[in-house]
Amino acid sequence: MPKTTGQGVAHIPTGENKKMVRLLSAVGTRYEDIATKLGITDDTLRKHYKVELDEGRIEANASVAQTLYQQAKNGNTTAAIFWLKTRAQWRENDRLEVTGADGGAIETVIKWASEKS
C-alpha cells in the first residue's frame, strides 16, 4: 500500500508525470510551479521526482553551455569573453594605482586659506 502525503492522498509518479517534470525543470520552471501543476506539495515533488528535477536542469545547462561554446569558437566575441570570464576565471583589472613623483609616495600638503604660499 503506498504511503500517504500530509493530506492523506497517496501520490504515485507516472511515466507521463516524470517526463513533464523533467521538461519543466529543463526550461527553468520553479519547483513550486511544477508542484502546483501536478497538484502536489513542493516536498512531495522533491521526494518523488528528484532525479527528473536534477537531470532536466543538468541537461538544459549542458545544452546552453554547448551552444555558448560553439558561438565562442565561431568568433562571437561576447560569447568568448563570457566563456573565459566564467570558465577560465579571466578577470578585468579595475585597479588603478597612483604614485607620487618618480614612483614614490604621494606627498600631502595641507595649507590653510589664511596662509600665503
Summary of the structure (lengths in Angstrom):
residues: 117
radius of gyration: 28.7
end to end distance: 95.9
largest distance: 96.8
contacts: 227
relative contact order: 0.08
helix: 56%
strand: 0%
